[in-house]
Amino acid sequence: MGSIYHSIAESIEMEEEMGQYTPSTWAVTAFIFSIIIIAISFFTKRLLGFLRKDLNGSFSSNKKVTVIFILGGPGSGKSTQSENIVKHFGYTHLSAGDLLRDEVASGSKNGTLIQKIMKEGKLVPSEITVRLLHRAMEESKSDKFLIDGFPRDEENRTTFENIMGIAPAFVLFLDCSEVVMKKRLLSRDQGREDDNINTIMKRFKVFKECTLPVIEYYSSIGKVHEIDAGKPAEDVFNDIKRVFSLHGVKAT
């Protein structure tokens, strides 16, 4: 989408410089912009329609689910600790990003429409992501879920609670300094170090601006357990096990 706008803007600028840009050309350009906006809106509404048809926003009457969110900055160890929790406590691990990618890879109508939104450089609406989570939970035989890296922002959070009709039992916040997280990310990423650092710093910025307010909200209602994630992974998981014990969750 950005490249389309940029190309049209460059054409306008060149034609203005050459004295060839007329009011009629402005009208054509405005029409093109309108068509692009309408197309994006159409694809988004159509996808939401497909998902609403499949999902009614509530679980089967006999299914009561427990949800835990695990949040933290990039490189804080969410994936590692999610694996530990799944193995030790028997939770089903769900990743919003994985669900979106799987839906696209499936070749379904929903996946095709999601792909169109992504190709336009747009963020997939929260309602779509939440309904994919809902479907995965409904179809699973499990009744306890660990959701990794979600909600990413306040819109995600409110949409999740409105559609699901539930709130997390508690939230694990893997608190880790940017110095440690950056070191971990650079040690596992490939490519030029400068490019990696630039990308990493942008991710840190997004986390602080978008996800920290979610953590602060849940903290204000007593649902957050802050874990020092700068320690070795084994020590971090020992702290996590103590949190689960506080909530009466036993190892499987």
Secondary structure by P-SEA (a helix, b strand, c coil): caaaaaaaaaaaaaaaaaccccaaaaaaaaaaaaaaaaaaaaaaaaaaaaaaaaccccccccbbbbbbbbbbcccccaaaaaaaaaaacbbbbbbaaaaaaaaaaaccaaaaaaaaaaaacccccaaaaaaaaaaaaaaccccbbbbccccccaaaaaaaaaaacccccbbbbbcccaaaaaaaaaacccccaaaaaaaaaaaaaaaaaccaaaaaaaaaacccccccccccaaaaaaaaaaaaaaaccccc
